[in-house]
Amino acid sequence: MVADRNLEGSYALFVLPAILLSALVVVVPAILTILASLTEWDGVSQPYWVGLDNFAELLGDSAFWQAVFNNVRWMVIFLTIPMTLALVASSILLNRKKAAAVYQIILLIPFVLSPVANTGIWLNMVLDVNSGVLGYINRTWMDLGYPLGNLDSALYTVAAVNIWSFWGYLAVIFTAAMRQTPEEQLEAAYLEGANAWQIFVNVTFPNILPTFSLMFVIVTIYSFLNFDYVYLMTGGGPAGSTEMLSTLAYSFAFRTFEVGKAAAVAIAMSFFGLLASFVYVWLSRESLR
């Protein structure tokens, strides 16, 4: 018994650095953010305790609700288009045994490039109305205008650029998951005369459902945390049409110096991510029953 207790104590000592590191980089900043959301603070002077006033002001702020609506639209876009593209591409790659690795590397290139590089490529080589592909189309075929300056198309244009850089990553993940499908199940489906679609629906997809569910939750959380592509391409404009909770928090913190409001927006972002995590845990438990 004494030896077992000593062994448990040594395990605890091994785990202690990870616990301390997690507390340092996760728990402490989270507590400070919650405290900041309850104050009026410009980031420099003495903060003043205002309680829930920042949250009350956000609930009455049309810019906040516009950002929430934009985040929801972004989530719907990313839960449909890139997920579908990735499933289709991974199904094709599954039958390309020799060249699959090459294709996966090609698909990952936009993902591993920095958002600054990706947006630079699109803004200067594709969407530039003077020297880009869009400018050539406007001059020679039809006038499509400038989608990033249009209230109706700006969000979808930024989303398209982000999808271009992101869907290949999902395809690689789904391809790896599909390769774990038991061969005997596939062979049985072939012997029963099932076509490719029936095999995918009844055999392949059920086997990758845990991976798909995880990616579903990750994309949902990411949709409420996205910042880089929106900030680099539009900065939340024009007229708030691409404003996200993240860019709104940035504006509060570094433009109007309302750090308390920025922290309140960050809490709202965390709430949506936490909600998605709870849904994933619930789905995981249901699948085990």
Helices and strands as residue ranges (DSSP letters): H 2-22, I 23-27, H 28-37, E 39-40, E 48-49, H 53-59, H 62-93, H 100-112, H 115-121, I 122-126, H 133-140, G 147-149, H 154-178, H 183-191, H 196-199, I 200-204, H 205-225, H 228-233, H 245-254, H 259-288
